[in-house]
Amino acid sequence: MYKQLIKKVNNNQMFMFSLLFFSFFLHLQLRTPLNGMLLYILLSLFSALLLANAKSLKQSFRKNSNLNYLLLLNVWAFLSISWSEISVLSLYRFYYQFLMLLSVAHILNCLSYKKREKVLLVFFYVLLVIDLFTILFIPSLGQMGNGISGLHYHKNQLGGILAIISVFSYFSSQSTIKEKFFSLILIVICFFIGAKTAFFTASICILMPLLLKHVMYYFKFNSLLYVVKFLSVLLLFIVFILVPFYIENILDYFVYDLPPEILTGRGAIWSLALSSLDSFYVGEGFSSFWQVDESVSVVAESAVDNETMWFLKIEQAHNGYIDMLLSLGAVGVFFLMLLIYKTLINSLITFKYGNLQPLSIWLLTILFNFTETSFMYYFSPVWFVFLLYTIPAYKKLDKDNLHV
């Protein structure tokens, strides 16, 4: 019976993947007991599917070496649970990330490039419909007080979804002129709804790869790759020379000198969060710093008054790099930078073959995390797409990819 069920699921993996992604998003959006129950049932089924496909996972790790860097980041996240003050919460949130790691590995091994695109495009549009439905019928969701309305909360989330769809659709291997034009319309919509981050991020992520494509006509690819590698190593060297000696000055600037109103209040969040960080090198434990709905967060304890009640509902620092520092410390940030570096080189390799999508998604993720958080954040669509399109070993493109 068990084997027959797994066999049937394996024969319709696209449906299974889609169902899992939707349930994740619904759980994070609505957080109803019924939806939570659906999530746990699907997680159990999907875990069983992954266990039954252990050979597929091993093959994927052999083919896609960058999965090992993601695994290294996950191993450090797991170790950090041991010093987390809320180890149960850390373990619960880590399970999402570990399941995502295995899911990405399995998808890369069993779904072709075209099929992955089809699943994700459907997934994105369903996310868009769900978000619009929530804005229209549950506008109070995300109400944070102090003038931060539910609509303001959803404006940012809606903008993020529109940005992902626009960038993904524009560089899709099956994208037509009409679809490219539609992608540009979505970016304009981001501007009109006031989603500034989404508007600028999506615009840059479409313009930069196109600009680089023209630059490539004047420079050899190997020269470009050499320059990127050199600058990356130089930057890492400078960072690891400066940080140990000037960390107190750097933190003092963000804690005391950073204007609170910068980037619509993010300065206040960053200052309060960093001032509450106890361990710079190893962090507070995976995803345990923000404890919304579990207990009052460290930041909220020292920030709550009539003007800052909205801190009680904060679930992230609105900066993925700061959140990684809070969660996994400088060591975790180093492992993340290593993954970012390897995926950049990977994205440039696929760029050589004329496929601009991985590089655009890489840019989207890097820029997005300056004002929002997606790095190892629950089930983030941005993080998931980043892994799915920058991790694969494009040096060994299959026939499905040669035309892109």
N, C-alpha and C positions, 0 to 999 in steps of 0.2 A: 504493500500500500504506500509506504513512504517513498520507495524507489519510483513507483509509478507517478506519484505526485511531483517529485523532483523532475522526472522526465518530461512531464507535461509543461511544467514551468520553464524548463530549459528550452523547450520548443517554441515558447512565446516570450522570450526574454525582453523584447522591446516593450511589451505590455507591462511586464513585471517592474522593469526599471521606471517606467512612466508613473505607475501607481505608487511606487515607493516615494518618488520625488514629490508628487502632489501631496501625499500624506504628511511628509516632513513639513512642507510649507504651510499646510492647513493647521498643523499642530502649533507652529510658531506664530501664526496669525491669530487664530481663534482661541486656542487653548481651552477647549471644552473637554469634559471628561470622556464624552463619546468619541471625539476625535483622538484623544490620547489613547483610548483603548484600541482604536483602529491602527494607530501608529505602532503600538507594541505588538499587535498581531502580525503586521507587515514586517516589522523588524525581525521577529522570530522566523518568519517564513524566508526572509531574505538571508538571514544568518545561516539557515539550513541550506539554502541554495549555494551560498559561498563555500560552506564546508564540503558540500557534495562536489564542488568543482575545484578542489585543492590543486589538481594537476594544472588546471587552466591558470590559476593564480601563480604557480611556480613558473610556468612558461612566460607569463606576462612580466614577471620580475627579471627573467633572463633576457627577454627582448628589450625591455625598457629600463635601462640602468638608472634613470632619474627617479624611479620609484624607490630606490634604496635611500636617496636623500630625504624623500618624504617619510620613509620608514624611520630614519634616524631622528627626524623631528618628532615623530609620534612616540618613539622610545623615550626620548627626553621628557615629553609631556607625561608619559606614564610614570616615570621615575619621580616627577615633581609631585605626584599625588601623595607620596609618602610624607612630604612636609607641608601639605595643604591643611589649613585649619578645618576645612570642610571637605574631607576626603571623599565622602559619599557623593557630594555634589560634583566634585572634580571627576570622579570615576564615571558618574552618569553622563557627564558632558563629553568625557574622553571616548566613551563608547560610540557616540555619533561620529567622531573623527576617525576612529579606527575602522568603523564600518564603511566610511567614505573611502578610506585608503583601499580597502579590499574591493569595494565596488568599482572604483576607477580601474584598478588592476584587472578585474574580471571583464569590465566593459571593453577595455582596450584590446583584450584577447579574443572576444567573441563577437563584437559588432564592428562592421566595416566603417570607414570614414563617413560614407553617405548615410548609413543607418543611424550613426550617432547624431548627425546633423538633423535628420528627420525627427528623432526623439526629442532633441533639445528645442527645436523650433516649436513643436507642439507644446512642450513643457513651458516655454517662455510665454506663449500666448494664453495658456491656461492660467499662469501666474498673473498675467495682466487682467484677465477677466475677473479672477478672484479678488484682486486688489481694488478694481473699480467697483465691484459688488460691495466690498467692505466699506469703501468711502461713501457709497450711496445709502446703504442700509444700516451700517454700524459706525457712524462717524465719531461716536464717543470713544471708540477703541483707540488708545494712544493718548488719551487726555492726560496732560501732565501738570496742569496748574500754571500759575504765574504767566498767563497769556499763551502758553504752549498748547494749542488745541490739537484735537485728534486729526483734524484736517491738515494741520501743519506737519504732523508726524507722517501722515500718509502721502503728503506731497513729496517728501524726500524719498519714501519707499517707492512710490509710483515712478518718480524720476529715475531711480536706480534701475528699475525693470525696463523702462523705455530705453535707457542708455545701453543696457545689455542687448536688447532686441535690435536696436539700430546698428550697433557695431557688428553683432553676429550675422545679421541678415545682409549687411552691405558686403561683407567679405565671404559670404557663403559660396561654396563651389557651384551651387545651382542658382545663384543670384542673377536676375535679369535687370535691365535698365529700369523697369518699373519698380522692382523691389529696392533697388538702390535709391531711387527717388523717394520711395515710401520711407526708407531709413532716415533720409534727411528731414522729412516731414516730422518724424518722431522727435528728432533733435530740436526742431523749432517748437514743438509742443512742450518740451522740457523747459525751454526759455519762457514761454508764456505762463506756465503754471508756477514759475518761480523756483524751479529745481536747478539752482545755479551750478552746483557741483556736477550733476548729471549732464547739463548742457555743455560745460567746458570740457569735461572728461570725454564724452562721446565725440565731440568735435575734434579734439586733439588725437584721439585714438583712430579716427578715420583719416585725418590729414597727414599725420606723421608717417604711417606706412606708405602712403601714396607718394609723399615727398621723398622718402628714402628710396622708393622704387626708381624715381628719376635720377637720384644721386648715384645709384648703382650703375647707370650707364657710363659714368665718368670714372668710377673706381672699380677695381677688381674686388670680387667678393672676399677672397682670402685676405686682402689688405684691410677691408672693413672689419672682418672677424678678428684680425690681429689687433686693430685699434681698440675694439670693444673689450677684448680680453685684457689688454694692457691697462686701459683706463679703469676697468673693474678691479683688477689686482691693486693698482695704485690707490684707488679710493679706499679699498679695504685696509691697505697698509696704513694710510693716513688716519683712518678711523681708529684702528687698534693701537696707534701711537698716541693719539690725542686723548681718547676716552679714559684710560687709566690715570693719566696725570691731571686731566681737567674735568673729570666727571662732576666734582662738586660745583664748579663754576657753571657747567652746562645745566645741571639740575636746578641750581639757584636761579638761573635765568628763567627757566620754565615755571618754577614754583613762585618766584617773587616778582620778576620783572615782566613777565608775559602779560600783555593787556587782556583782562578778563573778557572783554567784548569781542575779541578777534574771532573772525569766522563764526558770527552769530552765537557767541557764548561759549565756543569750544575752548577758548583760553582759560576760562574758569574751571571747566571740567579737567583739562590737562593739569593745571596747577594743583588742584585739590587731589587728584589721583596720584600724581608723582610725589606730593608731600606726604602721602600715606604709605608709600612704598617702603617696606622694611628691608628687603633683601634685593639689592641692585643686581647681583650676579646670578641668582637662581630664581628670583621671583617669588610670588606668593603661593604657587601651586597652580596647576592647569585650570584655567577658567574659574578660579575661586574668588577672584577679587570683587567681581560684581555679583551680588547675591540677591537679586531681585526675586520676589515671591518666595524666597527661602528664609531670608533674614535681612535686616537692614545692612546695606553695604558699608564698607569702611568709609567711603567718601560721604555718604549720607549722614553717618553718625556725627561728623564734624561740620556738616554744611547745612543741615536742615534748619530753616527758620521760615518766616513768612515769605521771604523773597526767593528761597531756594528749595521749596517743597518738591519741585520737579525733579530734584536729584534722586528722590525715592524710586523713580521709575526708570532710571538710567540702567542700561544693560551693557554698555560699552563706552569706551573713552572717545568714540568718534575719531579714532586714529588707530589703524591696525598695528602700526609699529609700536606705539605706546602700550597698546593692549598686550602685545607679545612680551614687552618688557615687564609689565605688571604681572603677567601670568607665568612666563618661563624665564624671566631675567635675561641678562646679557648673553648667557650661553644659548638660550633659546633663540634670541635674535640672530646670533651668529649662524645657527643651523638654518634659520629662515633665509638669511642672506645667501647662504651657500646654495639653497634650493632655488632662490630667485636668479642667482648667477647662472646655474646650470640650465634652467629653463629659458633664460635669455639666449644663450648659445644655441639651444635646441630650436627656439623660435626663429633665429636668424638662419639656421640651416634650412628649415622649411621655406623661409623667405626666398632662399636661393632657387628653390624649385617653382617659384611663382605663386606660392600660397601665402597670402598676407594675413590670413585669419589668426593663426597662433600669436604672431607678433602684436596684432591689434588687441587681442584678449590679454596678453601679457601687460601691455601698456595700460589697459583699462583697470586691471587689478592693482598695479603699482600706484596709479594716480588715485584710484578710488579710496585706497587705504590711508591717504593723507587726511581725509575728512570723515571717513566712515571706517567700519571694521568688517573685514571679511576673512582675514587670515585665521584659519582654524576656529571659525566662529559658528558654533552650532551647525546648522545646515544652510550655509550661505550659497545662493546661486552663483555669485561671482567667484567664490573660492572653488566651487565644484567645476565650473567651466574652465577656470584657470588650470586646474589639475588635469582635466580631460584633454585639453588642447595644447599644453606646453610640456607635458610629461612624455608623450610618446616619442619613440626613437624614429624620427623622420628620415634618418640616413637609409633606412630600409623601407622605403615607401612601397606599398603594394600597388597593384594595377588600378585599384580604386582611387588612388591619390595622384597618379601621374599627370592627370589633366588639370589639376588645381594649382 
